[in-house]
Amino acid sequence: MSKNVNLSIAELKPQLKKLYQRSSKHLAFAAILVVLLIYVFMVWRISQLTAAEPLPEAESAALAQTAIPKVDKKAVERILTLEQSSSELHSLFNEARNNPFQE
C-alpha cells in the first residue's frame, strides 16, 4: 500500500496554480481577518496588563527606595525665633506669605 512519492517542481506547479486561483478570491478577507485577530490579541493583552498588581516584595522594595524628605523640627524652631527677633525678617516673611510668586 505504499505509494511512490516523488515530488518535483514540474508536478507541483499546476497544483499550486489551481490552489492560488481558488484562494486568490479570499486573500483580502484572510488578510483582514489576520489583522483583526492581531488587534483583538493586543486589546486582550493590554487589558491584562492594566489589571496587574505589583508583587508585595516589589512594592515594599520601591517604598524603601523612595526618600521622603524630613523637616528638622529644631531648624523650624530656630527660623521662627529668628523671625520673631528680627522685624526685617518678619516683614520679608509676611511679604512672601501674601504674594508667594513675586520675586
Backbone torsions as a table, in degrees:
resi	resn	phi	psi	omega
1	MET	NA	3.7	179.6
2	SER	-81.0	137.4	178.1
3	LYS	-96.9	150.3	175.3
4	ASN	-85.5	111.2	-175.9
5	VAL	-99.9	104.7	175.3
6	ASN	-118.5	112.5	179.5
7	LEU	-102.7	125.0	175.1
8	SER	-131.3	157.7	-177.7
9	ILE	-65.8	-34.7	-179.4
10	ALA	-64.7	-35.2	178.8
11	GLU	-77.3	-29.9	-177.2
12	LEU	-80.2	-27.1	-176.4
13	LYS	-57.9	-48.6	179.5
14	PRO	-63.6	-37.6	179.6
15	GLN	-67.0	-40.6	178.0
16	LEU	-67.1	-35.4	178.7
17	LYS	-65.5	-41.3	177.8
18	LYS	-65.2	-43.5	-180.0
19	LEU	-62.9	-41.9	179.0
20	TYR	-65.1	-39.9	180.0
21	GLN	-65.1	-39.2	179.1
22	ARG	-71.2	-38.2	-174.6
23	SER	-89.5	-13.7	-177.8
24	SER	-66.4	-25.9	177.5
25	LYS	-66.0	-33.7	-173.3
26	HIS	-103.0	8.2	-176.3
27	LEU	-66.5	-41.4	179.1
28	ALA	-65.2	-41.7	178.0
29	PHE	-62.4	-42.6	-180.0
30	ALA	-65.0	-39.1	179.3
31	ALA	-66.1	-42.8	178.2
32	ILE	-63.5	-39.9	179.0
33	LEU	-63.7	-40.8	178.8
34	VAL	-64.6	-43.4	179.1
35	VAL	-63.3	-42.5	178.7
36	LEU	-64.5	-38.7	177.2
37	LEU	-64.3	-37.4	177.1
38	ILE	-64.9	-42.8	177.6
39	TYR	-62.7	-42.6	179.0
40	VAL	-62.1	-42.8	178.7
41	PHE	-62.9	-41.9	179.9
42	MET	-64.6	-42.4	178.6
43	VAL	-64.1	-41.6	178.7
44	TRP	-63.4	-42.9	-178.8
45	ARG	-68.2	-40.2	178.3
46	ILE	-63.6	-40.3	179.3
47	SER	-66.3	-33.5	175.4
48	GLN	-65.9	-42.7	-176.7
49	LEU	-70.9	-30.7	179.0
50	THR	-72.9	-25.5	-179.3
51	ALA	-90.5	-2.3	-176.6
52	ALA	-73.9	138.1	177.4
53	GLU	-105.5	146.2	178.2
54	PRO	-71.8	154.7	176.8
55	LEU	-68.8	149.0	179.8
56	PRO	-59.4	-34.7	179.2
57	GLU	-65.9	-41.2	-179.8
58	ALA	-67.8	-37.0	179.6
59	GLU	-67.1	-43.0	179.5
60	SER	-68.5	-34.3	177.4
61	ALA	-67.4	-39.1	179.1
62	ALA	-67.2	-39.1	178.2
63	LEU	-67.6	-33.6	179.3
64	ALA	-70.6	-29.5	-178.0
65	GLN	-79.2	-25.9	-179.0
66	THR	-76.0	133.0	-179.7
67	ALA	-103.6	109.9	178.2
68	ILE	-86.7	122.4	-177.9
69	PRO	-67.4	139.1	179.1
70	LYS	-110.5	142.2	178.1
71	VAL	-98.5	127.0	179.8
72	ASP	-75.6	121.9	-177.0
73	LYS	-66.0	-33.6	179.4
74	LYS	-66.2	-37.8	179.1
75	ALA	-66.4	-38.8	178.6
76	VAL	-65.0	-44.6	178.9
77	GLU	-61.8	-39.3	-179.0
78	ARG	-67.4	-40.8	178.2
79	ILE	-63.7	-41.2	179.1
80	LEU	-64.6	-40.1	178.5
81	THR	-67.7	-36.8	176.9
82	LEU	-66.0	-38.5	178.7
83	GLU	-63.9	-42.2	-178.6
84	GLN	-69.8	-31.0	-176.8
85	SER	-83.0	-23.8	-177.9
86	SER	-114.4	121.7	-179.8
87	SER	-71.2	-28.7	178.4
88	GLU	-65.7	-45.1	177.4
89	LEU	-66.1	-37.5	179.5
90	HIS	-61.3	-44.6	178.9
91	SER	-68.8	-35.2	177.5
92	LEU	-64.3	-44.4	178.4
93	PHE	-65.9	-40.5	178.3
94	ASN	-62.4	-41.9	178.9
95	GLU	-63.4	-40.4	179.4
96	ALA	-69.2	-34.3	177.7
97	ARG	-69.6	-37.9	-178.1
98	ASN	-74.4	-36.2	-178.5
99	ASN	-137.0	84.2	-173.3
100	PRO	-72.1	-15.9	-175.0
101	PHE	-98.3	0.8	177.6
102	GLN	-87.8	138.0	-179.7
103	GLU	-96.0	NA	NA
